């Protein structure tokens, strides 16, 4: 159980990516073919909405990290919409 520090959550796995890079990565994961590009964008938007919803909203000692996570994923959503 001491290996928990090696587990990467999708909520915090963005440390080395910009919101735009994460947006492109998500859309490509849902479908790279041109004919399915718009559907891939919609799937990526749904995934980002689910991630945002999964971030705890109640007050905690991790408020700064939580706000940072929410802000990052909101920016990812905006970048997906621009693609």
HELIX and SHEET records of a PDB file:
HELIX    1   1 UNK A    2  UNK A    6  5                                   5    
HELIX    2   2 UNK A   19  UNK A   30  1                                  12    
HELIX    3   3 UNK A   34  UNK A   36  5                                   3    
HELIX    4   4 UNK A   37  UNK A   54  1                                  18    
HELIX    5   5 UNK A   63  UNK A   82  1                                  20    
END                                                                             
